[in-house]
């Protein structure tokens, strides 16, 4: 009985479907439109409904996206010191006696995320010639330096004083020291800022001499478990050490940076997948493996930043280059059809995440521009990645789709369900950096659609 009933239902559905097809065909004939068939049209040239722009972005499109970010950040990160109790502006820092704070904007002026943003602003300014970007970084670093200079003395007199630059004067973690000092050294190297030496020396000294390490010198933490390696810490240390080596000429900083890349990679790079695990705990016999997207980005960018200043004939250069190339090859396998990468790289049911994708875009584009990887192999994927990332910049210049600050866990739910937020500061600097390197790429390489597919050819 049931079989006969469902058979009748199925026949009715089929009849209705055929009727719709016939009506559609009649409508096409009545309108005079030619049917698109294998003999009447080049079907291979039909345009797919891509979720993001497929054609490479133009220079105008890229600069328009970057400009939106600049306008938003310039208006929402004020350079004002206030009295912590009254919130009145302080016009004379030296004469002020009480606790202080920066005027609340959308983002903090002192953080590792904003160290990346300062470096991103500087690079965009250098690539575009637009001084607004360089001024953004220069003015804020000078402002921070002025506050630090006065508050160093005040803290000696009153160690209980609240100051918004405490993490620069008394750094207590790699997060405090690495990205900020790397951005400062870049600014001084380019002669944009002059009086940042005390801050740089203080922050790099923390990395080199004070941060907890394993016996073999690998930088480590004692959270969430004792003797834990965080992949993030490659970026929180290596670029600063590399920049310091370049700035001072002292090779001990290059040697330490190389040691971190090699020793982290020996423990945390999963060769069969070509990507890193997020955390490694010495006491765990079975190491839980979670390939968190942004941590892989920090590792990738750490190698790119090191190779950018390390002399090519320096011992260990080729080892880092080979590791970078292996990581880029691994990451290429996990890019989504939309263009971004997933929160957990090998888990396609985890969400697509913007900050990691922007970091990959910057790092791979720079690797192409510096000749470290083949533009024909990786150019199309990185141009697609930029299109996907830039689509996440909303009309007022906020970066959407960025995972908030993330600790370490050993279960999938933690990573799957981290919130996304436009005030997660991790997305802004990477998008600026990515835009700058993509501008270089399209300026210096032949890019075209051929046989309906995006191709990147040799240098122009």
Phi, psi and omega per residue, in radians:
X1 nan -0.859 -3.133
X2 -1.120 -0.691 -3.128
X3 -1.069 -0.780 -3.128
X4 -1.124 -0.731 -3.127
X5 -1.062 -0.877 -3.115
X6 -1.180 -0.527 3.092
X7 -1.135 -0.729 3.085
X8 -1.099 -0.751 3.121
X9 -1.049 -0.832 -3.131
X10 -1.049 -0.743 3.137
X11 -1.112 -0.646 3.114
X12 -1.155 -0.769 3.118
X13 -1.080 -0.748 3.141
X14 -1.096 -0.712 -3.139
X15 -1.120 -0.749 3.117
X16 -1.101 -0.736 3.131
X17 -1.064 -0.783 3.132
X18 -1.110 -0.666 3.131
X19 -1.100 -0.711 3.125
X20 -1.098 -0.729 3.140
X21 -1.102 -0.774 -3.133
X22 -1.088 -0.785 -3.141
X23 -1.071 -0.731 3.124
X24 -1.091 -0.702 3.126
X25 -1.141 -0.731 3.117
X26 -1.098 -0.711 -3.132
X27 -1.095 -0.694 3.135
X28 -1.121 -0.732 -3.141
X29 -1.177 -0.701 -3.130
X30 -1.146 -0.579 -3.126
X31 -1.405 -0.153 3.130
X32 1.435 0.083 -3.135
X33 -1.294 2.422 -3.130
X34 -1.411 2.386 3.087
X35 -1.155 2.449 3.074
X36 -1.584 1.881 -3.139
X37 -2.244 3.109 3.134
X38 -1.094 -0.435 -3.100
X39 -1.708 -0.220 -3.098
X40 -1.909 -0.204 -3.057
X41 -2.615 2.594 3.014
X42 -1.356 1.505 -3.005
X43 -1.052 -0.489 -3.137
X44 -1.133 -0.303 -3.120
X45 -1.650 -0.038 3.097
X46 -1.046 2.428 -3.087
X47 -1.480 2.112 3.074
X48 -1.179 2.855 3.074
X49 -1.604 1.361 -3.106
X50 -1.193 2.513 3.126
X51 -1.245 -0.407 3.034
X52 -2.325 2.924 3.101
X53 -0.962 2.288 3.140
X54 -1.620 -0.700 3.130
X55 -1.079 2.571 3.135
X56 -1.056 2.454 3.121
X57 -1.149 2.527 3.069
X58 -1.405 2.898 3.093
X59 -1.059 -0.667 3.136
X60 -1.139 -0.703 3.135
X61 -1.150 -0.707 -3.130
X62 -1.156 -0.823 -3.107
X63 -1.171 -0.521 3.105
X64 -1.157 -0.692 3.110
X65 -1.146 -0.825 -3.136
X66 -1.070 -0.691 -3.116
X67 -1.121 -0.651 3.095
X68 -1.043 -0.735 3.128
X69 -1.122 -0.783 -3.139
X70 -1.011 -0.862 -3.086
X71 -1.043 -0.748 3.132
X72 -1.107 -0.863 -3.063
X73 -1.214 -0.629 -3.121
X74 -1.145 -0.509 -3.129
X75 -1.603 -0.229 -3.050
X76 -2.062 0.195 3.044
X77 -2.298 1.312 -3.068
X78 -1.195 2.700 3.074
X79 -1.846 1.347 -3.079
X80 -2.417 2.249 3.038
X81 -1.691 2.348 -3.077
X82 -2.227 2.747 2.966
X83 -1.201 2.279 -3.013
X84 -1.151 -0.499 -3.097
X85 -1.525 -0.868 -3.051
X86 -1.560 -0.349 -3.040
X87 1.121 0.341 3.022
X88 -1.351 2.543 3.129
X89 -1.180 2.494 3.117
X90 -1.774 2.104 -3.115
X91 -1.660 -0.418 3.120
X92 -2.226 1.745 -3.059
X93 -1.108 -0.734 -3.049
X94 -1.078 -0.598 -3.072
X95 -1.516 -0.186 -3.093
X96 -1.365 2.383 -3.021
X97 -1.782 -0.444 -2.965
X98 -1.681 -2.941 3.105
X99 -1.187 2.625 -3.109
X100 -2.309 2.888 3.067
X101 -2.703 2.756 3.012
X102 -1.375 2.538 3.039
X103 -0.954 2.326 -3.067
X104 -1.184 2.102 2.960
X105 -1.962 -2.840 3.111
X106 -1.332 -0.368 -3.075
X107 -2.461 2.739 3.089
X108 -1.348 2.583 3.096
X109 -1.458 -0.327 -3.122
X110 -2.167 1.834 3.096
X111 -2.966 2.830 3.127
X112 -1.153 -0.577 3.107
X113 -1.091 -0.667 -3.111
X114 -1.407 -0.352 2.939
X115 -1.070 -0.728 3.075
X116 -1.137 -0.675 3.140
X117 -1.140 -0.737 3.090
X118 -1.058 -0.767 3.110
X119 -1.116 -0.651 3.128
X120 -1.162 -0.748 3.098
X121 -1.055 -0.757 -3.125
X122 -1.085 -0.785 -3.112
X123 -1.146 -0.725 3.100
X124 -1.048 -0.755 3.123
X125 -1.061 -0.707 -3.139
X126 -1.197 -0.648 -3.094
X127 -1.348 -0.686 -3.064
X128 -1.595 -0.374 -3.026
X129 1.385 0.114 -3.128
X130 -1.547 1.932 -3.037
X131 -1.213 -0.267 3.133
X132 -1.006 -0.679 -3.095
X133 -1.193 -0.797 3.108
X134 -1.114 -0.697 3.122
X135 -1.101 -0.633 3.121
X136 -0.967 -0.876 -3.120
X137 -1.210 -0.852 -3.064
X138 -1.026 -0.827 -3.085
X139 -1.124 -0.708 -3.103
X140 -1.291 -0.642 3.086
X141 -1.166 -0.664 3.058
X142 -1.135 -0.708 3.112
X143 -1.083 -0.794 3.103
X144 -1.071 -0.729 3.138
X145 -1.072 -0.714 3.122
X146 -1.091 -0.742 3.139
X147 -1.158 -0.743 -3.138
X148 -1.078 -0.763 -3.085
X149 -1.015 -0.758 -3.130
X150 -1.311 -0.725 -3.021
X151 -1.330 -0.335 3.016
X152 -1.027 -0.804 3.138
X153 -1.212 -0.704 -3.127
X154 -1.117 -0.650 3.121
X155 -1.223 -0.513 3.042
X156 -1.131 -0.638 3.127
X157 -1.360 -0.624 -3.077
X158 -2.469 1.566 -3.093
X159 -1.078 -0.272 -3.134
X160 -1.527 -0.030 -3.106
X161 -1.103 2.339 3.052
X162 -1.513 2.217 3.140
X163 -2.465 2.521 -3.128
X164 -1.325 -0.047 3.134
X165 -1.964 0.368 3.130
X166 -0.973 -0.699 -3.064
X167 -1.223 -0.328 3.061
X168 -1.519 -0.658 -3.131
X169 -1.330 -0.708 3.128
X170 -2.257 1.248 -3.137
X171 -1.066 2.491 -3.126
X172 -2.220 0.101 -3.130
X173 -2.799 2.784 3.067
X174 -1.039 -0.560 3.102
X175 -1.011 -0.604 3.142
X176 -1.229 -0.553 -2.844
X177 -1.805 -0.727 -2.862
X178 -1.201 -1.068 -3.024
X179 -1.193 -0.649 3.135
X180 -1.142 -0.811 -3.107
X181 -1.195 -0.621 3.104
X182 -1.079 -0.747 3.121
X183 -1.140 -0.688 3.130
X184 -1.113 -0.754 -3.134
X185 -1.126 -0.729 3.092
X186 -1.013 -0.719 -3.125
X187 -1.150 -0.705 3.126
X188 -1.252 -0.665 3.116
X189 -1.049 -0.600 -3.140
X190 -1.545 0.039 3.141
X191 1.125 0.481 3.039
X192 -1.460 -0.594 3.112
X193 -2.232 2.639 -3.091
X194 -2.048 -0.676 -2.929
X195 -1.856 0.878 -3.136
X196 -1.897 0.098 -2.987
X197 -1.082 -0.714 -3.099
X198 -1.080 -0.789 -3.133
X199 -1.090 -0.792 -3.133
X200 -1.063 -0.864 -3.118
X201 -1.071 -0.690 -3.127
X202 -1.151 -0.762 -3.087
X203 -1.259 -0.753 -3.133
X204 -1.217 -0.595 3.055
X205 -1.042 -0.658 3.088
X206 -1.070 -0.819 -3.128
X207 -1.069 -0.813 -2.971
X208 -1.362 -0.598 -2.984
X209 -2.016 -0.398 -2.948
X210 -1.978 -0.532 -3.105
X211 -1.088 2.454 3.134
X212 -1.052 2.472 3.142
X213 -2.423 2.763 2.914
X214 -1.233 2.969 3.136
X215 -1.064 -0.499 3.140
X216 -1.493 0.087 3.060
X217 1.655 0.004 3.138
X218 -1.246 2.244 -3.137
X219 -1.166 2.263 -3.015
X220 -2.477 3.018 3.073
X221 -2.291 2.828 3.032
X222 -1.899 0.669 2.977
X223 -2.609 2.621 -0.058
X224 -1.276 -0.198 3.031
X225 -2.176 2.807 3.050
X226 -1.089 2.550 3.057
X227 0.948 1.056 -3.118
X228 -1.941 2.387 2.979
X229 -1.736 2.275 3.028
X230 -1.854 2.159 3.125
X231 -1.019 -0.584 3.108
X232 -0.895 -0.561 -3.003
X233 -1.220 -0.263 2.991
X234 -1.050 -0.754 3.133
X235 -1.336 -0.522 -3.120
X236 -1.309 0.012 -3.113
X237 -2.384 -0.879 -2.952
X238 -1.064 -0.845 3.140
X239 -1.046 -0.679 3.118
X240 -1.142 -0.781 3.114
X241 -1.090 -0.735 -3.140
X242 -1.114 -0.803 3.130
X243 -1.104 -0.660 3.139
X244 -1.169 -0.672 3.074
X245 -1.081 -0.725 3.126
X246 -1.205 -0.662 -3.066
X247 -1.277 -0.746 -3.048
X248 -1.684 -0.352 -3.039
X249 1.386 0.077 -3.139
X250 -1.502 1.990 -3.021
X251 -1.238 -0.237 3.127
X252 -1.059 -0.525 3.137
X253 -1.281 -0.704 3.023
X254 -1.038 -0.775 -3.093
X255 -1.095 -0.699 3.128
X256 -1.179 -0.734 3.123
X257 -1.072 -0.779 3.113
X258 -1.075 -0.731 3.138
X259 -1.056 -0.725 -3.128
X260 -1.111 -0.804 -3.126
X261 -1.055 -0.817 -3.078
X262 -1.182 -0.789 -3.039
X263 -1.340 -0.576 2.982
X264 -1.113 -0.788 -3.069
X265 -1.139 -0.655 3.121
X266 -1.050 -0.581 -3.091
X267 -1.617 -0.526 -2.858
X268 -2.102 -0.192 3.137
X269 -1.481 2.160 -3.126
X270 -1.657 1.763 -2.938
X271 -1.099 -0.669 -3.090
X272 -1.166 -0.397 3.084
X273 -1.781 -0.379 -3.138
X274 1.346 0.370 3.135
X275 -2.440 2.907 -3.077
X276 -1.676 2.664 2.888
X277 -1.417 2.771 -3.104
X278 -1.368 -0.794 -3.038
X279 -2.272 2.634 3.140
X280 -2.450 2.088 -3.110
X281 -1.954 2.164 -3.031
X282 -0.995 -0.694 -3.032
X283 -1.406 -0.198 -3.121
X284 -1.392 2.078 3.074
X285 -1.179 -0.763 3.056
X286 -1.785 2.012 -3.084
X287 -1.532 1.951 3.056
X288 -1.054 2.383 -3.027
X289 -2.032 1.974 3.055
X290 -2.260 2.087 -3.044
X291 -1.610 1.326 -3.090
X292 -1.229 2.335 -3.020
X293 -1.062 -0.909 -3.023
X294 -1.196 -0.622 3.098
X295 -1.093 -0.694 3.041
X296 -1.073 -0.608 3.071
X297 -1.124 -0.763 3.120
X298 -1.058 -0.714 3.128
X299 -1.137 -0.765 -3.141
X300 -1.072 -0.803 -3.100
X301 -1.196 -0.566 3.093
X302 -1.048 -0.755 3.126
X303 -1.181 -0.697 3.113
X304 -1.093 -0.763 -3.139
X305 -1.159 -0.643 3.104
X306 -1.152 -0.853 -3.122
X307 -1.139 -0.421 -3.126
X308 -1.171 -0.423 -3.115
X309 -2.118 -0.252 -3.105
X310 -1.311 2.234 3.096
X311 -1.009 2.446 -3.060
X312 -1.105 -0.445 -3.135
X313 -1.629 0.153 -3.114
X314 -1.318 2.369 3.115
X315 -0.999 2.198 -3.119
X316 1.800 -0.264 3.125
X317 -0.988 -0.840 -3.090
X318 -1.126 -0.554 3.117
X319 -1.171 -0.746 3.129
X320 -1.191 -0.704 3.111
X321 -1.051 -0.762 3.125
X322 -1.119 -0.656 3.121
X323 -1.180 -0.720 3.080
X324 -1.058 -0.812 -3.122
X325 -1.098 -0.686 3.115
X326 -1.152 -0.671 -3.134
X327 -1.193 -0.766 3.117
X328 -1.090 -0.732 3.094
X329 -1.047 -0.746 3.117
X330 -1.129 -0.792 -3.134
X331 -1.083 -0.578 -3.099
X332 -1.064 -0.425 -3.120
X333 -1.322 -0.256 -3.005
X334 -1.958 0.057 3.105
X335 -1.165 2.396 -3.130
X336 -1.408 2.894 3.078
X337 -1.165 -0.332 3.075
X338 -1.339 -0.477 3.108
X339 2.098 -0.438 3.085
X340 -1.613 3.107 3.096
X341 -1.939 2.835 -3.083
X342 -1.472 2.725 3.087
X343 -0.925 -0.886 2.903
X344 -1.809 2.022 -2.878
X345 -0.970 -0.674 -3.057
X346 -1.708 0.201 3.142
X347 -2.052 1.719 -3.040
X348 -1.278 -0.143 3.044
X349 -1.605 -0.001 2.959
X350 -1.503 2.745 -2.975
X351 -1.257 2.782 3.027
X352 -1.352 2.355 -2.976
X353 -2.167 2.431 -2.961
X354 -1.490 -0.787 -3.008
X355 -1.109 -0.775 3.100
X356 -1.065 -0.764 -3.127
X357 -1.099 -0.645 3.102
X358 -1.186 -0.695 3.108
X359 -1.103 -0.759 3.093
X360 -1.082 -0.717 -3.127
X361 -1.052 -0.859 3.099
X362 -1.032 -0.888 -2.995
X363 -1.170 -0.756 -3.123
X364 -1.253 -0.675 3.087
X365 -1.089 -0.736 3.095
X366 -1.135 -0.684 3.109
X367 -1.065 -0.666 3.060
X368 -1.164 -0.836 -3.085
X369 -1.112 -0.516 3.134
X370 -1.600 -0.033 3.116
X371 1.394 0.346 -3.114
X372 -1.471 -0.470 3.071
X373 -2.359 2.866 -3.040
X374 -1.353 2.215 3.135
X375 -1.160 -0.547 -3.130
X376 -1.172 -0.640 -3.111
X377 -1.346 -0.741 -2.954
X378 -1.963 -0.168 3.128
X379 -1.081 -0.854 -3.123
X380 -1.039 -0.738 -3.099
X381 -1.161 -0.605 -3.094
X382 -1.364 -0.531 3.041
X383 -1.190 -0.687 3.041
X384 -1.098 -0.710 3.135
X385 -1.063 -0.745 3.108
X386 -1.072 -0.763 3.138
X387 -1.025 -0.702 -3.136
X388 -1.229 -0.745 3.136
X389 -1.133 -0.787 -3.072
X390 -1.128 -0.467 3.098
X391 -1.173 -0.323 3.134
X392 -1.485 -0.042 3.070
X393 -1.553 1.978 -3.026
X394 -1.382 -3.100 -2.995
X395 -1.099 -0.469 -3.124
X396 -1.733 0.098 3.053
X397 1.654 0.159 3.065
X398 -1.435 2.539 3.114
X399 -1.660 2.048 -3.132
X400 -1.655 2.848 3.044
X401 1.379 0.380 -3.115
X402 -1.778 2.258 3.078
X403 -1.186 2.418 3.110
X404 -1.197 3.032 3.107
X405 -0.915 2.416 -2.946
X406 -2.358 2.172 3.029
X407 -1.406 -2.606 -3.100
X408 -2.136 2.413 3.085
X409 -2.487 2.988 -3.083
X410 -2.228 0.651 3.044
X411 -2.540 2.661 -3.057
X412 -1.233 -0.572 -3.056
X413 -1.013 -0.646 -3.125
X414 -0.980 -0.816 -3.088
X415 -1.359 -0.670 -3.119
X416 -1.050 -0.577 -2.941
X417 -1.986 0.277 3.003
X418 -1.080 2.382 -3.098
X419 -1.203 2.729 2.975
X420 -1.832 2.489 -3.082
X421 -2.750 2.415 3.132
X422 -1.208 -0.281 3.101
X423 -1.668 0.125 2.958
X424 -1.266 1.936 -2.934
X425 -1.244 -0.169 -3.023
X426 -1.181 -0.307 -3.029
X427 -1.525 -0.392 -2.921
X428 -1.305 -0.922 3.113
X429 -1.013 -0.827 3.114
X430 -1.037 -0.640 3.118
X431 -1.189 -0.692 3.075
X432 -1.080 -0.821 3.121
X433 -1.063 -0.750 -3.135
X434 -1.090 -0.786 -3.137
X435 -1.046 -0.706 -3.130
X436 -1.121 -0.783 -3.118
X437 -1.272 -0.556 3.069
X438 -1.174 -0.652 3.044
X439 -1.007 -0.787 3.102
X440 -1.064 -0.731 -3.083
X441 -1.093 -0.835 -3.080
X442 -1.287 -0.426 3.076
X443 -1.249 -0.570 -2.946
X444 -1.881 -0.018 -3.135
X445 -2.270 2.616 3.005
X446 -1.348 2.174 -3.126
X447 -2.213 2.302 -3.093
X448 -2.758 2.789 2.984
X449 -1.614 2.152 -3.126
X450 -2.347 2.238 -3.058
X451 0.944 0.661 3.109
X452 1.272 -0.050 -3.112
X453 -1.932 2.578 3.140
X454 -1.292 2.290 3.132
X455 -2.239 2.515 2.988
X456 -2.063 2.191 -3.095
X457 -1.807 -2.968 -3.074
X458 -1.182 3.105 3.117
X459 -1.019 2.592 3.116
X460 -1.166 nan nan
